Amino acid sequence: MIADDYSIIEATSTADPINVPISWDFAGLTELEVTIQDNTLGTIYKYTDGDFTVTLNQAGDEVDCENPLGSGNSVDVKVYRISPKTQTYGPNENEQLDADALESALDRAVKLNQEIAKTFLDSAITSANAFEVPDKVARVGKVLTFDSGGDPDFQTTADLFADGIGYATEWANKAEDSLVSTAAGGDGADDYSALHHSAKANAQRVLAETAVTDAQAEVVNAQAEVANAQAEVVNAQAQVTLAQTAKTAAELAQTNAETAETNAAASAASIAASASEITSLRTLSGTSASANDLGTFTGATISDNVTVKAALQALETALEAGGSGGGYLPTAEESSDTDYTIVSGDMSKLKKLPSSSSTNRTWTIDPATLNNGDEWVTIYNETASQRLLLEVADDTTDTFLGSGPRLYLWPGNSVTIGYVSATEIKIISRVG
């Protein structure tokens, strides 16, 4: 037999986990459903098998579930019995009815009826303020409304229309600073009529116009002050211009004075430098102040009391004539491609090698031309690729040609031979 004591178990708890004792029997975990409602926000959490645990003990059966808001937060818990709705027994005309199966099916039907009835009654709306509705005759031509106390009130459309006009008039023309009544829909705090807002706006307009007039007067005064300031600026600019002109003139005068001073100093320095240069030229030429010639010379080549040009001319003439002062081989004539002996008559000439000789050639200098200590000869190799070998043949090798009796003279080089006491001096052209 199924006991007729089924009810939805309800509890309020702040614990975590939440423990709810069960006062009726159930067949297993799948026959339970738990819902938890948040008392603050009204959110409902639904738990099914696996979201809670069931404890069987001697004191009775219990359900343990998690508090979704955590410990210390109040929630309402409801535990429902959920019976399976699947029919597991099917009657067969050819077989006898099974008493156990029928009893099990009847128990399930009883449980389902209990759960449906309880769930339906639990979700039904009940009112703490029941009221009576008048009969049809009293309701004819009336509209159901509620008075300020929340009680029902039946009014005709004419009454509602009159009230509407009055309320509209109140919203339009209620006196300034007077709130619209709550009967007309006002909130009793800051709802005012259109007339009130219009009066306030007009007052603000008057204040704004006054402020504009005052501001315009201030603008006129400011413009006058600006004009005065601009005039003062013009006068100040004129004074600045005059001061700048005077400053420019003073600076120009100072610059001219400094330039004149600089020019005078430069002129003095130039005169001093010129005097120094003249003294240096006198010292270089070996003449004294106010002298007009080079004075006297100890030799016979340059005459006494001549100018610089005349002295240079005398030197040029003596060198080209090959005087007793020594010999030099200037650029003159080219030797033939044969052996040759340079004698005293060739001292004023240069016997150049041929530009390209095919065989070795020898030019011999007569030692008699260099037996005086004041005599010398310079030999220059103007060939492009042939070298010259200077060879002195004598007994003492006193040749002034270095440490040995031989000297190679490469193309483009020269050598000067002074006093030599030798039996023979040869210049040999080596091919290659």
BELSULZI-V225321 format. One record per run of one state. SS is the DSSP state (a for helix, b for strand, c for the rest). FROM is the first residue (numbers start at 1). TO is the last residue. If there is no record, write none. Layout:
ss = <SS:SS>
from = <FROM:FROM>
to = <TO:TO>
This chain:
ss = <c:b:c:b:c:a:b:c:b:c:b:c:b:c:b:c:a:c:a:c:b:c:b:a:c:b:c:b:c:a:c:a:c:b:c:b:c:a:c:b:c:b:c:a:c:b:c:b:c:b:c:b:c:b:c>
from = <1:9:14:18:23:29:32:39:44:48:52:58:60:66:75:82:99:124:136:140:142:147:152:157:174:179:180:192:193:194:286:308:322:333:335:340:343:344:347:351:353:361:366:367:371:377:381:387:394:406:410:414:418:424:431>
to = <8:13:17:22:28:31:38:43:47:51:57:59:65:74:81:98:123:135:139:141:146:151:156:173:178:179:191:192:193:285:307:321:332:334:339:342:343:346:350:352:360:365:366:370:376:380:386:393:405:409:413:417:423:430:432>
